[in-house]
Amino acid sequence: MPLNIEIHAEPNEGKRISLAGSLDTDTAPQLQDKIDHEIDSTAHMIIMDLRRLEFLSSAGLRVIFKTKKLMDNHSGKFMLVNLQPQVRKVFEIIKALDGMNVFRSQEEMDDYLATMQNKVRDGDS
């Protein structure tokens, strides 16, 4: 199954990576190339939207964790949103959800982001 990748700008130097299809051994290099060409240290936030991702292999996990590490290295935010049950199960199996920002929906993520921004604005960092 192919992988469809869309990368769009988000407010405040953010990027949304929307994936559809299968992120596996054959398609992971395609995603990595796209990230390497379109995401750099100026990105303050990466939102990986997995709403239409149907399958995730260990090769796909490597790309996701490499992207998270890129963001961690320059104090950026990395968030996963809209994980399908079968994709969530992959993360649960390897116990990778702890310490990652994972949201059930766009609304839940927006509420979190609004809360974090309000804390900074109010001086609560």
N, C-alpha and C positions, 0 to 999 in steps of 0.2 A: 504494500500500500504506500502511495507517495505521501510526502509531507508538504503541506502548504504553510509558508511562513510569511507573516505580515509584520512589519515593524513600523510603528507610528510614533510621532512625538507626543509627549504628555507634558502638562504644565510643569514649570520649575525644573527644566533640564532633565525631564524624565523620558523614558522610552517604554512602549508597550510592545511586547513580542507575543503575537497571537499565533498559536500552532493548531493545525488541523491535520488529522491523518495519523501516521505512525512515525514515532521518533525511535529509530532502531539503528542497527549497524550500518545499513545502507544510507539512511537519511541524516544521521548525526553529523557527518562531515559537512553536509549542505548547511545545516543550522550553524555550525561552528564558523564556517566561512562567512556567512551573513552577519553574525555577531562581530567577528573580527573586523569586518569592513564598515559596519554601521554603528558600533558602540565603542566609545572611547572613555578616557578618564574625565571628560566633561559631563558625562551622564551622572546625575545625582540619585537617580532611582530607575530601577528596572522592574517592570511588572510583566511577569510571564503568565499569559492568559491561556489556560489549558482546557477551555470549555469544549473545544472540538477535537482534542487529542484523544485518539481511541486506543493507542498502544504505546507503551514506554519500555524500552530495554535498558540494560546496563550502559550501553554506549550513549543513549540519550541522557541517562542520569549523569554521566561524566560531563557532558556539555552543560547541563543545568548547574552542577556544582562548580564547574570552572567559571561560569558566569557569576555565580554568587561570590566566589572568591575574588573575582575582579572587582566587584562592588565593595566587598569587605576591605580590600586593600586600599581603597581611597574613601573610606567612610561613607559609602553610598548605601542606599536601601535596596534590598532585593526581596520581591514578593511574588508568591505564587497565588493565583486566583482561579476559581472555577474548576477545580480538579474533579474529573469524573471518578466514580467509585472505583473502577478498575485501576486507574492511575494512582489514586490516593492509596490503594492497597499496596502498590509497589513501594511507595515511601514508608508505609507502615511496616512492611516486611523488613526493610533495612533500617528501621528506626531512625529515619532521617528527618522527620517532621519537627522534632525538638529543636528549638533554637532558630527555626525558620518562620518567617511570617507567611502564614497560609490562611486564606480567606475563602469562605463558602460562596461569596457573591461579590459583585462590584460594589453593592451598597455597603456591605460590611467593611470592605476595604476603604471606601470613602469615609465612613464614620471613623475608622481608625486614624486615617490621615488627618481628618479635621481635628480630632482630639490632640494628636501630636503637634500640629501647627498651633493650636490654641495654647498648649503648654509652653511652647517656645515664645509665643507672643506675650504670654502672661508672666514670663520669666521663671517658669517652673522646669525648664529644660528636662 
